[in-house]
């Protein structure tokens, strides 16, 4: 085979890989709108109000005969969705690796989630139980789909490209979240001008996130391609048994497990900051809803720049050092947040800017670094464990936040307590010899890692 033929084949392979990567980015563009508009902004308050309208005189609803305080219904629904995802993800991940057919499974999970989200348009009156079911289905489906989506990363990007590719994916997601959130806020704020009631505007915002999710999922489904099956197994175990089997297999790769433990700890801190920052802003700093929504939008916008900038830093300093630097930045950001004056929106926006700049990069580089530590042929199975660390295991942070507030009566003490997650996560990650871990997983070691 001549030199020209080899070069032509290499050029064709590179072009095909770039096309597939661009398709991969678009799944983040498709599904991140659900996380931003539905989970972060609109569904919690709205579903709570629907539950309260259905509550009895004591403030309780009774799903399946179980008394539940209306104000807790949303949180319990999210928790139940996590349990469903924990059972389903290892099962789907193992099936994807065994059959090599990730794309049909990704499409099925994405469209189940998108359909459930679109169905939230019918969430009105006292239909709290419908809202709870749709939330459980959509949230669990999103977790399953993200697990499959993440598991494509080692297959569509060689080691030297993964940090940049992962960062661009996160940037696409935050850009979409920002764009749709702007449209949602216009519709919600001016709902009278559109001939809509406030509740109808919220329902349109919820349903439009599902339509967006479904429409843009077509792009990755056209461009991603399935590879050959991984290691053949005799049977697929039920979800929790499969999870135990995956963890047992990880024990043969203790350094991969060590990274996952570090990620679990510092990501717990990240997720708690995301979920509790608005509580801190409203209860401790006395800020209004419009300020808090504006801060969410600022985080989304700056997370795009932060993800791309940290991707470039990783090319120079390596992903591990860049993540460690981001954990230092998280620590200083929370320290500054402790001293924010009440009733001063400008300083809260400064805090939101700091969070946004490190948020996307921390998550993107963690994903790409983990992709180097996954044994070939077990991408979906291992990313199921990663996704559970990302979404399903982040309960210690909220618990610490709540207990600290209960003991001190101060949200400032509660927010500063989260520094522990970043300090411990830094120490655990610093101890992981990532080059050795990559080699032991059977993968090529990049020049910068």
C-alpha positions as CSV (number, residue, x, y, z in Angstrom):
1,X,0.0,0.0,0.0
2,X,1.5,3.3,-1.1
3,X,2.2,6.3,1.2
4,X,-0.5,8.4,-0.5
5,X,-3.1,5.7,0.1
6,X,-2.1,5.5,3.8
7,X,-2.3,9.2,4.2
8,X,-5.7,9.3,2.4
9,X,-7.0,6.7,4.7
10,X,-5.7,8.5,7.8
11,X,-7.4,11.7,6.5
12,X,-10.7,9.9,6.0
13,X,-10.5,8.4,9.5
14,X,-9.8,11.8,11.0
15,X,-12.7,13.4,9.1
16,X,-15.0,10.6,10.1
17,X,-13.9,11.0,13.7
18,X,-14.5,14.7,13.7
19,X,-18.0,14.2,12.3
20,X,-18.8,11.7,15.0
21,X,-17.5,14.0,17.7
22,X,-19.7,16.9,16.4
23,X,-22.7,14.6,16.6
24,X,-21.7,13.6,20.1
25,X,-21.6,17.2,21.3
26,X,-25.2,17.6,20.2
27,X,-26.5,15.2,22.7
28,X,-25.2,17.5,25.5
29,X,-26.9,20.3,23.5
30,X,-30.1,18.2,23.5
31,X,-30.4,17.0,27.1
32,X,-28.8,19.8,29.2
33,X,-32.0,21.9,28.7
34,X,-33.8,19.4,30.9
35,X,-31.3,19.9,33.7
36,X,-31.3,23.7,33.5
37,X,-34.9,24.6,32.8
38,X,-36.8,21.7,34.3
39,X,-34.8,20.5,37.3
40,X,-32.9,23.7,38.3
41,X,-35.5,26.4,37.7
42,X,-39.1,25.5,37.1
43,X,-40.2,22.0,38.1
44,X,-39.4,22.1,41.9
45,X,-41.4,25.1,42.8
46,X,-44.2,24.3,40.3
47,X,-44.7,20.6,41.3
48,X,-44.6,21.7,45.0
49,X,-47.4,24.1,44.4
50,X,-49.5,21.4,42.6
51,X,-48.9,19.1,45.5
52,X,-49.9,21.8,48.0
53,X,-53.2,22.4,46.0
54,X,-53.9,18.7,46.4
55,X,-53.0,18.5,50.1
56,X,-55.4,17.8,52.9
57,X,-56.0,20.3,55.8
58,X,-52.8,19.1,57.5
59,X,-50.6,19.8,54.4
60,X,-50.2,16.1,53.4
61,X,-50.7,14.3,50.1
62,X,-51.2,10.6,50.0
63,X,-49.6,8.9,47.0
64,X,-50.5,5.2,47.2
65,X,-51.9,5.8,50.6
66,X,-48.6,7.0,52.1
67,X,-48.8,10.4,53.9
68,X,-46.2,12.8,52.5
69,X,-45.9,16.4,53.3
70,X,-46.6,18.4,50.2
71,X,-43.4,20.4,50.5
72,X,-41.3,17.2,50.5
73,X,-43.0,15.6,47.5
74,X,-40.5,16.9,44.9
75,X,-37.5,15.9,46.9
76,X,-38.8,12.4,47.5
77,X,-39.6,12.0,43.7
78,X,-36.1,13.0,42.8
79,X,-34.7,10.5,45.4
80,X,-36.9,7.7,44.0
81,X,-35.7,8.5,40.5
82,X,-32.2,8.0,41.7
83,X,-33.0,4.6,43.1
84,X,-34.6,3.6,39.8
85,X,-31.5,4.8,37.9
86,X,-29.2,2.9,40.2
87,X,-31.0,-0.3,39.5
88,X,-31.3,0.2,35.7
89,X,-27.9,1.8,34.8
90,X,-25.7,-1.3,35.5
91,X,-28.2,-3.5,33.6
92,X,-28.2,-1.3,30.5
93,X,-24.5,-0.6,30.7
94,X,-23.6,-4.3,30.8
95,X,-26.1,-5.0,27.9
96,X,-24.5,-2.2,25.8
97,X,-21.0,-3.5,26.3
98,X,-22.1,-7.1,25.7
99,X,-24.0,-6.4,22.5
100,X,-22.1,-3.4,21.2
101,X,-25.4,-1.7,20.4
102,X,-25.2,1.5,22.4
103,X,-27.0,3.8,20.0
104,X,-30.4,2.1,20.1
105,X,-30.2,2.0,23.9
106,X,-29.2,5.7,23.9
107,X,-32.1,6.6,21.6
108,X,-34.6,4.6,23.7
109,X,-33.5,6.2,27.0
110,X,-33.4,9.7,25.5
111,X,-36.9,9.5,23.9
112,X,-38.4,8.0,27.1
113,X,-37.0,11.0,29.0
114,X,-38.0,13.5,26.3
115,X,-41.6,12.1,26.1
116,X,-42.0,12.2,29.9
117,X,-40.7,15.8,30.0
118,X,-43.1,16.9,27.2
119,X,-45.9,15.2,29.1
120,X,-45.3,17.7,31.9
121,X,-47.5,20.1,29.9
122,X,-50.5,18.2,31.3
123,X,-49.3,18.8,34.9
124,X,-51.9,21.2,36.3
125,X,-54.6,21.4,38.9
126,X,-54.0,18.8,41.6
127,X,-52.2,16.2,39.4
128,X,-49.2,16.0,41.6
129,X,-49.0,12.2,41.2
130,X,-48.7,12.5,37.5
131,X,-45.9,15.1,38.0
132,X,-44.1,12.7,40.3
133,X,-44.3,9.8,37.9
134,X,-43.1,11.9,35.0
135,X,-40.2,13.3,37.0
136,X,-39.1,9.8,38.1
137,X,-39.2,8.5,34.5
138,X,-37.5,11.6,33.0
139,X,-34.8,11.8,35.6
140,X,-34.0,8.1,35.5
141,X,-34.0,8.1,31.7
142,X,-31.7,11.0,31.6
143,X,-29.2,9.3,33.9
144,X,-29.2,6.1,31.8
145,X,-28.8,8.1,28.5
146,X,-26.0,10.2,30.0
147,X,-24.2,7.0,31.0
148,X,-24.4,5.7,27.5
149,X,-23.4,9.1,26.0
150,X,-20.3,9.3,28.3
151,X,-19.2,5.8,27.4
152,X,-18.8,6.9,23.8
153,X,-15.9,9.2,24.7
154,X,-13.1,6.6,24.7
155,X,-14.3,5.4,21.3
156,X,-14.7,8.7,19.4
157,X,-11.5,10.5,20.7
158,X,-7.9,9.2,20.9
159,X,-6.2,9.9,24.3
160,X,-4.7,13.2,23.2
161,X,-8.0,14.7,22.2
162,X,-10.3,13.6,25.0
163,X,-9.9,16.6,27.3
164,X,-10.8,19.0,24.5
165,X,-13.6,16.9,23.2
166,X,-15.1,16.4,26.7
167,X,-14.8,20.1,27.4
168,X,-16.5,21.0,24.1
169,X,-19.4,18.7,25.0
170,X,-20.0,20.4,28.3
171,X,-19.7,23.8,26.6
172,X,-22.4,22.8,24.1
173,X,-24.7,21.7,26.9
174,X,-24.2,24.9,28.9
175,X,-24.7,27.0,25.8
176,X,-28.0,25.3,25.0
177,X,-29.1,25.7,28.7
178,X,-28.4,29.4,28.5
179,X,-30.2,29.9,25.2
180,X,-33.4,28.1,26.2
181,X,-33.4,29.6,29.7
182,X,-33.4,33.1,28.2
183,X,-36.4,32.2,26.1
184,X,-38.1,30.6,29.1
185,X,-37.6,33.7,31.2
186,X,-39.0,36.0,28.4
187,X,-42.1,33.8,28.1
188,X,-42.5,33.5,31.9
189,X,-42.0,37.2,32.7
190,X,-44.2,38.4,29.8
191,X,-46.8,35.6,29.9
192,X,-49.7,38.0,29.8
193,X,-48.4,39.4,26.5
194,X,-48.5,35.8,25.1
195,X,-52.1,35.3,26.3
196,X,-50.9,32.7,28.9
197,X,-51.5,32.4,32.6
198,X,-48.4,32.1,34.9
199,X,-49.0,28.3,35.3
200,X,-49.6,27.8,31.6
201,X,-46.3,29.6,30.9
202,X,-44.5,27.2,33.3
203,X,-46.1,24.2,31.6
204,X,-45.0,25.4,28.2
205,X,-41.4,25.9,29.4
206,X,-41.4,22.4,30.8
207,X,-42.8,20.8,27.7
208,X,-40.6,22.7,25.4
209,X,-37.5,21.3,27.1
210,X,-38.8,17.8,26.2
211,X,-39.4,18.8,22.6
212,X,-35.9,20.3,22.4
213,X,-34.4,17.1,23.9
214,X,-36.2,14.9,21.4
215,X,-35.5,17.0,18.4
216,X,-31.7,17.5,18.8
217,X,-31.2,13.8,19.9
218,X,-31.7,13.0,16.2
219,X,-28.2,14.5,15.4
220,X,-26.1,12.1,17.6
221,X,-28.3,9.2,16.5
222,X,-27.4,9.9,12.9
223,X,-23.7,10.5,13.4
224,X,-22.6,8.1,16.2
225,X,-21.9,4.6,15.2
226,X,-21.8,1.3,17.1
227,X,-18.6,-0.6,17.5
228,X,-18.1,-4.3,18.1
229,X,-19.3,-6.0,21.3
230,X,-17.1,-6.1,24.3
231,X,-16.3,-9.1,26.4
232,X,-19.1,-11.7,26.1
233,X,-20.9,-12.6,29.3
234,X,-23.2,-15.6,29.8
235,X,-26.1,-13.5,31.0
236,X,-27.1,-10.1,32.2
237,X,-27.6,-9.9,35.9
238,X,-30.3,-7.8,37.5
239,X,-29.3,-4.2,38.1
240,X,-28.0,-4.3,41.7
241,X,-26.3,-7.7,41.2
242,X,-24.7,-6.3,38.0
243,X,-23.5,-3.2,40.0
244,X,-21.9,-5.5,42.5
245,X,-20.2,-7.4,39.7
246,X,-18.9,-4.2,38.2
247,X,-17.5,-3.1,41.6
248,X,-15.8,-6.5,42.0
249,X,-14.3,-6.1,38.5
250,X,-13.1,-2.6,39.5
251,X,-11.2,-4.2,42.5
252,X,-8.9,-5.6,39.8
253,X,-8.2,-2.0,38.9
254,X,-7.8,-0.4,42.3
255,X,-6.3,2.9,40.9
256,X,-9.4,3.4,38.8
257,X,-11.5,2.8,41.9
258,X,-9.3,5.3,43.8
259,X,-10.0,8.0,41.2
260,X,-13.8,7.2,41.4
261,X,-13.7,7.6,45.1
262,X,-12.0,11.0,44.8
263,X,-14.5,12.1,42.2
264,X,-17.4,10.9,44.4
265,X,-16.1,13.2,47.2
266,X,-15.4,16.4,45.4
267,X,-18.3,16.0,43.0
268,X,-20.6,15.7,46.0
269,X,-19.4,19.1,47.0
270,X,-20.0,20.5,43.5
271,X,-23.5,19.1,43.3
272,X,-24.4,20.4,46.8
273,X,-23.2,23.9,45.9
274,X,-25.3,23.8,42.7
275,X,-28.5,22.7,44.6
276,X,-28.0,24.9,47.7
277,X,-26.7,28.1,46.4
278,X,-30.2,29.5,45.7
279,X,-31.2,28.6,49.2
280,X,-28.2,30.4,50.6
281,X,-29.0,33.4,48.4
282,X,-32.7,33.6,49.3
283,X,-32.6,32.7,53.0
284,X,-29.2,34.1,54.2
285,X,-28.7,37.0,51.8
286,X,-32.3,37.9,51.3
287,X,-32.2,38.0,47.5
288,X,-35.3,37.9,45.3
289,X,-36.3,35.2,42.7
290,X,-35.3,37.4,39.7
291,X,-31.8,37.8,41.1
292,X,-31.5,34.0,41.7
293,X,-32.6,33.1,38.2
294,X,-30.3,35.7,36.8
295,X,-27.4,34.1,38.7
296,X,-28.3,30.7,37.3
297,X,-28.2,32.1,33.8
298,X,-24.8,33.7,34.5
299,X,-23.4,30.4,35.7
300,X,-24.6,28.7,32.5
301,X,-23.0,31.3,30.3
302,X,-19.7,31.4,32.1
303,X,-19.5,27.6,32.4
304,X,-19.2,27.6,28.6
305,X,-16.1,29.7,28.7
306,X,-14.8,27.9,31.8
307,X,-15.1,24.5,30.2
308,X,-13.3,25.6,27.1
309,X,-10.5,27.5,29.0
310,X,-9.8,24.6,31.3
311,X,-9.7,22.2,28.3
312,X,-6.9,24.4,27.0
313,X,-5.1,24.4,30.3
314,X,-5.3,20.6,30.4
315,X,-3.4,20.5,27.1
316,X,-0.5,22.4,28.8
317,X,-0.6,21.1,32.3
318,X,-2.5,17.8,32.1
319,X,-6.1,17.0,33.2
320,X,-5.1,15.9,36.7
321,X,-3.3,19.1,37.6
322,X,-6.0,21.3,36.1
323,X,-8.7,19.5,38.1
324,X,-6.6,19.9,41.3
325,X,-6.3,23.6,40.5
326,X,-10.1,23.8,40.0
327,X,-10.6,22.3,43.5
328,X,-8.4,25.0,45.0
329,X,-10.6,27.6,43.1
330,X,-13.7,25.9,44.5
331,X,-12.3,26.2,48.0
332,X,-11.5,29.9,47.7
333,X,-14.9,30.6,46.1
334,X,-16.8,29.0,49.0
335,X,-14.6,30.9,51.4
336,X,-15.5,34.2,49.7
337,X,-19.1,33.2,49.7
338,X,-19.1,32.9,53.5
339,X,-18.3,36.7,53.7
340,X,-20.9,37.9,51.2
341,X,-23.0,40.8,52.6
342,X,-26.7,40.3,52.8
343,X,-28.9,42.3,50.4
344,X,-26.1,42.8,47.9
345,X,-26.9,41.2,44.5
346,X,-23.7,42.4,42.9
347,X,-21.5,40.3,45.2
348,X,-23.8,37.3,44.7
349,X,-23.3,37.6,40.9
350,X,-19.6,37.7,41.5
351,X,-19.9,34.4,43.5
352,X,-22.0,33.0,40.6
353,X,-19.3,34.0,38.1
354,X,-16.7,32.2,40.2
355,X,-18.8,29.1,40.3
356,X,-19.5,29.2,36.6
357,X,-15.9,29.5,35.6
358,X,-14.8,26.3,37.4
359,X,-18.0,24.3,37.1
360,X,-17.9,23.1,33.5
361,X,-14.2,22.5,33.4
362,X,-14.2,20.4,36.7
363,X,-16.9,18.2,35.3
364,X,-15.6,17.9,31.7
365,X,-12.0,17.0,32.7
366,X,-13.2,14.5,35.3
367,X,-15.1,12.7,32.6
368,X,-12.2,12.7,30.2
369,X,-9.7,11.6,32.8
370,X,-11.9,8.7,33.9
371,X,-12.3,7.6,30.3
372,X,-8.5,6.8,30.3
373,X,-9.0,4.6,33.3
374,X,-11.7,2.3,31.8
375,X,-10.6,-1.1,30.5
376,X,-11.3,-1.4,26.8
377,X,-14.7,-3.1,26.1
378,X,-16.2,-2.1,29.4
379,X,-16.9,1.5,28.7
380,X,-20.7,1.6,29.4
381,X,-20.4,-0.7,32.4
382,X,-17.8,1.5,34.1
383,X,-19.5,4.7,33.1
384,X,-22.6,3.4,34.8
385,X,-20.6,3.5,38.0
386,X,-19.3,6.9,37.1
387,X,-22.8,8.2,36.4
388,X,-24.0,6.9,39.8
389,X,-21.2,8.8,41.5
390,X,-22.1,11.9,39.5
391,X,-25.9,11.8,40.1
392,X,-26.8,9.0,42.4
393,X,-24.4,9.2,45.3
394,X,-24.5,13.0,46.0
395,X,-26.3,12.8,49.3
396,X,-23.6,13.4,51.9
397,X,-23.2,17.1,50.9
398,X,-26.9,18.0,51.4
399,X,-26.8,16.0,54.6
400,X,-23.8,17.9,56.0
401,X,-25.3,21.2,54.8
402,X,-28.6,20.5,56.6
403,X,-27.1,19.2,59.8
404,X,-24.7,22.2,60.0
405,X,-27.6,24.6,59.6
406,X,-29.6,22.6,62.2
407,X,-26.8,22.8,64.7
408,X,-25.7,26.4,64.1
409,X,-28.8,28.1,62.7
410,X,-26.5,29.7,60.1
411,X,-26.4,29.2,56.4
412,X,-23.0,30.8,56.3
413,X,-21.7,27.9,58.5
414,X,-23.5,25.4,56.3
415,X,-22.0,26.8,53.1
416,X,-18.4,26.9,54.5
417,X,-18.8,23.3,55.7
418,X,-18.8,22.1,52.1
419,X,-15.1,23.1,51.8
420,X,-14.4,19.7,53.4
421,X,-15.4,17.9,50.2
422,X,-13.0,19.9,48.1
423,X,-10.1,19.5,50.5
424,X,-10.6,15.8,51.0
425,X,-11.3,15.3,47.3
426,X,-8.0,17.2,46.5
427,X,-6.0,15.0,48.8
428,X,-7.5,11.8,47.4
429,X,-7.0,12.8,43.8
430,X,-3.5,14.0,44.4
431,X,-2.6,10.5,45.6
432,X,-3.8,8.7,42.4
433,X,-0.9,7.9,40.1
434,X,-2.9,8.4,36.9
435,X,-0.2,7.3,34.5
436,X,0.2,4.0,36.3
437,X,-3.6,3.7,36.5
438,X,-4.0,4.2,32.7
439,X,-1.4,1.6,32.0
440,X,-2.9,-0.9,34.3
441,X,-6.3,-0.4,32.7
442,X,-4.7,-1.4,29.4
443,X,-4.8,2.0,27.7
444,X,-2.1,4.1,26.0
445,X,-0.8,6.9,28.2
446,X,-1.1,10.4,26.8
447,X,1.9,12.7,26.9
448,X,-0.1,15.2,29.1
449,X,-2.3,13.7,31.7
